[in-house]
Amino acid sequence: MRKILIYIALLLPLAAGAQSQILSRQVNRVRLSALRQLSYKYDLHSCSSSGLLVVDADSRYGIVNLAGQVILPLEFDSISETESGLYMLHKDSHVGFADPAGRIVAPCVYKDYSALCGRYGVVLLDDGQRGVVDSNGIMLFRGPYSTVSCLGTDVFKVTTLTPSATEKPIEGFVDIYGQTSFTQMQLDTIKRWFALNDSSLGVSDDLSNSLTSELESAETESDETIFLFVEQLPTPQGGDKALGEYLSKNLDYPAEAVDKNIEGVVYVRFIVEKDGTISNVRLVHDIGGGCGRAAVEAVENMPPWSPGLKNGKPVRVEFTLPILFENNNPQQ
C-alpha cells in the first residue's frame, strides 16, 4: 500500500502537491495541539515507531496515544523500544514486553534482556537459565546456558552452565526450538560458520565430528528433511478464509477461559507433510484457561493443506499458526 501511495503521489499535479502540504501542516498542528494538552498531564518521554507516546509522571512510566487514552498504565520503572518493535518494560528489577499495540505479551518476570539478531532477544531468568524470545515476545526455548549467540537462519550457539568453576563449559548448537536436530538450511548455516571459524574459537572436536556426521546424514536423507523456508509455503485448502471458517466452527472457547475473561494469542507448531496432512502438532505458547489444549485439538483435526514446494517438489515444512482467543461477550 505504501508503494502504491508513493507512485500515485509522483503522478499528482503541482496543485495537488500544494494541497497535500497544506493538509499535512493542518494535521501537524492538530498533533502539536494534542501533544501540548498531554504535556499538562504527563512528561513526554519519547514517541515510538508505532505512533504511541511513552510518558512519565512522578518517575512512573506508561504509554498513551495522541488522544490521551492510556494504553499502558503508569506503573513501570521505565519503558523503551527494542529493535524488534516491542516495548521493553522495567518493573521491580525485572523485564517484560508489550507489543506495538501496547498489549503486554510477557509480564515482567525476566532479570535481564539483550537484543539478538534483530528478530530475537536473550532473557535471563531468576533460576539462572537463559531463553530466546521472538519479535512477539514469545519464549521459543530456554535452558541452562551461560551464553547464547545467533549464527543466522534460526541457529544458535550455546554454552551450558557448569556445576563448578573447574569444569569446562559445554558448547553446542540448537535450533529455534532448542533442539539439536537441524533442517538442511540450518545445517548449511553451521557448515558456513565452521568454514569461517577455526577450532581455536573453542569448538570441541567431539562437537565438530558430531555435526559433520549430522551434515552427511542429512545430505543422504534429504527426502525427510523438515524445512522452515521454501519457495512456496504450505497453505490451507481454500485459503485463509476457509481456515478462519474451520476454526470458528471447530474451536471452542473453553469455559474456564470465558469465566476468567482470558484473551490472547496461542501459538501452535506443526508439520505439513508432503501429502498435505498435519503431523507433530505441539503447543509453543499458551495463555491458560484451556485455550492451548483447545487450539491443539483443532489443529490436529484440520483437513489437509496444500503442501509446501521446494524446487517444484512437495517437501515437509514446519509451520507456526497463531490463533486468537477473543472474548466478545465478557461476563460483567
C-alpha positions in Angstrom: 0.0 0.0 0.0 2.8 2.4 0.8 4.4 1.8 -2.6 1.1 2.4 -4.3 0.6 5.7 -2.5 4.1 6.8 -3.4 3.5 6.0 -7.1 0.2 7.9 -7.0 1.9 10.9 -5.3 4.5 11.1 -8.0 1.8 11.5 -10.6 -0.2 14.2 -8.8 0.0 17.7 -10.3 1.7 20.5 -8.5 -1.6 22.0 -7.3 -2.4 18.7 -5.6 1.0 18.7 -4.1 0.4 22.1 -2.6 -2.9 21.0 -1.2 -1.2 18.0 0.3 1.4 20.2 2.0 -1.5 22.4 3.5 -3.3 19.3 4.7 0.0 18.0 6.2 0.5 21.3 8.1 -3.0 21.1 9.4 -2.5 17.5 10.7 0.8 18.5 12.3 -1.0 21.4 14.0 -3.6 19.0 15.4 -0.9 16.7 16.6 1.0 19.5 18.2 -2.1 20.7 19.9 -2.8 17.2 21.2 0.8 17.0 22.5 0.5 20.3 24.3 -2.7 19.1 26.0 -1.0 15.9 27.0 2.0 17.7 28.4 -0.2 19.2 31.1 -0.8 15.6 32.4 2.5 13.9 31.7 6.1 14.5 30.8 6.6 13.3 27.2 9.5 10.8 27.2 9.5 9.5 23.6 7.4 8.8 20.6 7.6 5.2 19.3 7.7 4.0 15.7 4.1 2.8 16.1 3.0 6.3 17.0 2.3 5.8 20.7 3.8 8.0 23.3 5.9 6.9 26.2 5.1 9.2 29.1 6.1 9.6 32.7 4.7 11.2 35.8 6.4 11.1 39.2 9.0 8.7 37.8 6.4 6.1 36.8 6.2 5.3 33.0 3.3 4.3 30.8 2.1 4.5 27.2 -0.7 6.8 25.8 -2.0 7.6 22.4 -2.3 11.1 20.9 -5.9 11.3 22.2 -4.6 10.9 25.7 -6.1 7.4 26.2 -4.0 5.2 28.5 -2.6 2.2 26.6 -0.4 1.0 29.5 -0.9 2.5 33.0 1.9 4.5 34.6 3.2 1.7 36.8 6.6 0.9 35.2 10.1 2.0 36.2 11.0 2.6 32.6 9.8 1.8 29.1 12.0 1.6 25.9 11.5 0.3 22.4 13.6 -2.7 21.2 15.0 -3.4 17.7 12.1 -5.8 17.1 9.5 -3.2 17.7 8.5 -4.5 21.2 8.3 -2.2 24.2 10.7 -3.4 27.0 9.1 -2.8 30.3 11.1 -2.5 33.6 9.4 -3.1 36.9 10.7 -4.2 40.3 14.2 -5.0 38.8 12.6 -7.3 36.2 11.9 -7.0 32.4 8.8 -7.8 30.4 7.4 -6.8 27.0 4.4 -5.2 25.3 3.6 -5.3 21.6 3.3 -2.3 19.3 -0.4 -2.0 20.2 0.6 -1.7 23.9 -0.7 -5.2 24.9 1.5 -7.0 27.5 2.8 -10.1 25.8 5.3 -11.1 28.5 5.0 -10.0 32.2 7.9 -8.5 34.0 9.5 -11.8 35.1 12.9 -11.7 33.4 16.0 -10.4 35.2 17.7 -9.1 32.0 17.3 -8.8 28.2 19.7 -8.3 25.4 18.9 -7.9 21.7 20.0 -10.8 19.4 20.0 -10.8 15.6 17.3 -8.1 15.4 14.4 -10.7 15.4 15.3 -12.3 18.7 16.4 -11.4 22.2 18.0 -13.3 25.1 16.3 -13.2 28.5 17.8 -14.1 31.9 15.5 -15.9 34.3 15.6 -15.9 38.1 16.8 -19.6 38.1 19.9 -18.6 36.1 18.7 -20.1 32.9 18.6 -18.2 29.6 15.9 -18.2 27.0 15.3 -16.8 23.5 12.2 -14.7 22.8 11.0 -13.8 19.3 9.7 -10.5 18.0 6.2 -11.3 19.5 7.8 -11.6 23.0 7.1 -15.4 22.9 9.8 -17.6 24.5 11.0 -20.1 21.9 13.3 -22.1 24.2 15.2 -21.9 27.4 18.0 -23.9 29.0 21.0 -23.8 31.4 23.0 -21.6 29.2 25.7 -19.1 30.2 25.9 -17.6 26.7 23.6 -17.6 23.6 24.6 -16.2 20.3 22.9 -16.2 16.9 24.5 -17.6 13.7 21.7 -16.6 11.5 18.9 -18.6 9.9 17.5 -19.6 13.3 20.6 -21.3 14.5 22.0 -20.5 17.9 25.4 -21.4 19.5 25.0 -22.0 23.2 27.4 -22.6 26.1 25.9 -24.6 29.0 26.4 -23.7 32.7 28.7 -26.0 34.6 28.3 -27.2 38.2 31.7 -26.0 39.3 34.3 -23.4 38.1 36.8 -26.2 37.5 34.7 -27.9 34.8 34.9 -26.8 31.2 31.7 -25.3 29.8 29.9 -27.4 27.1 29.4 -25.8 23.8 26.9 -26.7 21.1 24.3 -25.6 18.6 20.5 -25.6 18.9 17.7 -24.6 16.5 14.9 -22.2 17.0 13.1 -24.7 19.2 16.1 -25.5 21.4 16.6 -28.9 19.6 19.9 -30.3 18.4 18.3 -31.8 15.2 18.5 -29.3 12.3 16.9 -28.6 9.0 19.1 -28.6 5.9 19.1 -24.8 5.7 20.3 -24.7 9.4 22.9 -27.3 8.8 24.2 -25.2 5.8 24.4 -22.2 8.2 26.5 -24.2 10.6 28.7 -25.5 7.8 29.4 -21.9 6.7 30.1 -21.0 10.3 32.7 -23.8 10.5 34.2 -22.6 7.2 34.7 -19.1 8.6 35.9 -20.1 12.1 38.6 -22.5 13.2 38.7 -24.7 16.3 40.7 -22.1 18.2 37.4 -20.3 18.9 36.5 -23.1 21.4 34.5 -25.6 19.4 35.5 -29.1 20.6 36.5 -31.9 18.2 33.6 -34.0 19.5 31.1 -31.3 18.6 32.7 -30.8 15.2 32.6 -34.5 14.5 29.0 -34.8 15.7 27.8 -32.0 13.4 29.9 -33.3 10.5 28.1 -36.7 10.9 24.7 -35.0 11.0 25.6 -33.0 7.9 26.5 -36.1 6.0 23.4 -37.9 7.2 21.1 -35.0 6.2 22.6 -35.0 2.7 21.8 -38.7 2.2 18.3 -38.5 3.9 17.2 -35.2 2.4 13.7 -36.6 1.5 12.8 -36.5 5.2 14.3 -33.0 5.9 11.9 -30.6 7.6 12.1 -27.1 6.1 11.3 -23.8 7.6 11.6 -21.7 4.4 10.7 -22.9 1.0 9.8 -21.3 -2.4 6.1 -21.9 -1.8 4.8 -22.2 1.7 2.1 -24.6 2.6 -1.4 -23.1 2.5 -4.8 -24.2 3.8 -7.2 -25.6 1.3 -9.5 -22.7 0.3 -7.0 -20.1 1.7 -7.1 -18.1 4.9 -10.8 -17.6 4.7 -11.5 -21.3 4.7 -9.1 -21.7 7.6 -10.9 -19.0 9.6 -14.3 -20.6 8.9 -12.9 -24.0 10.0 -11.5 -22.6 13.3 -14.7 -20.7 14.0 -16.7 -23.9 13.7 -14.3 -26.3 15.4 -12.5 -24.2 18.0 -14.4 -24.0 21.3 -13.7 -21.1 23.7 -13.0 -23.1 27.0 -15.5 -22.3 29.8 -12.6 -21.7 32.2 -11.1 -19.0 29.9 -14.6 -17.4 29.5 -15.1 -17.4 33.2 -11.7 -15.8 33.8 -12.0 -13.5 30.8 -8.7 -14.9 29.4 -7.8 -13.5 26.0 -4.7 -13.5 23.8 -2.9 -15.4 21.1 -2.0 -19.1 21.3 0.9 -20.4 19.0 0.8 -23.9 17.7 3.5 -25.5 15.6 3.1 -28.5 13.3 4.5 -30.1 10.2 2.7 -30.1 6.9 3.7 -33.3 5.3 4.4 -33.8 1.6 0.9 -35.0 1.0 -0.5 -32.0 2.9 -1.5 -33.9 6.1 -0.9 -32.3 9.5 1.5 -34.1 12.0 3.7 -33.4 15.0 1.3 -30.8 16.5 2.7 -29.1 19.6 1.9 -26.0 21.7 4.6 -23.4 21.9 2.8 -20.6 23.7 -0.3 -20.8 25.9 -2.4 -18.2 27.6 -4.1 -20.6 30.1 -7.7 -21.5 30.8 -7.6 -24.5 28.5 -7.0 -22.3 25.4 -3.8 -24.1 24.4 -5.4 -27.6 24.6 -8.4 -26.4 22.5 -6.1 -24.9 19.9 -4.0 -28.1 19.6 -7.1 -30.3 19.2 -8.5 -28.0 16.5 -5.2 -28.1 14.6 -4.8 -31.9 14.9 -8.2 -32.3 13.2 -7.6 -29.8 10.4 -8.2 -31.1 6.9 -5.0 -31.5 4.7 -3.3 -28.3 3.4 -1.6 -27.7 0.1 2.0 -28.8 0.7 5.0 -26.6 0.6 7.1 -26.8 -2.6 10.9 -26.6 -3.0 12.4 -26.8 -6.5 8.8 -27.6 -7.6 8.5 -30.7 -5.4 6.4 -31.2 -2.3 8.5 -31.2 0.9 7.9 -31.4 4.7 7.5 -27.9 6.2 7.2 -26.8 9.8 4.6 -24.1 10.2 3.6 -21.9 13.2 0.0 -20.9 13.4 -1.2 -18.0 15.7 -4.7 -18.5 17.0 -6.5 -15.5 18.6 -8.9 -16.1 21.5 -11.0 -13.0 22.0 -14.0 -12.9 24.3 -16.6 -10.7 22.6 -19.1 -11.2 25.4 -17.1 -10.9 28.7 -19.1 -11.5 31.9 -19.8 -8.4 33.8 
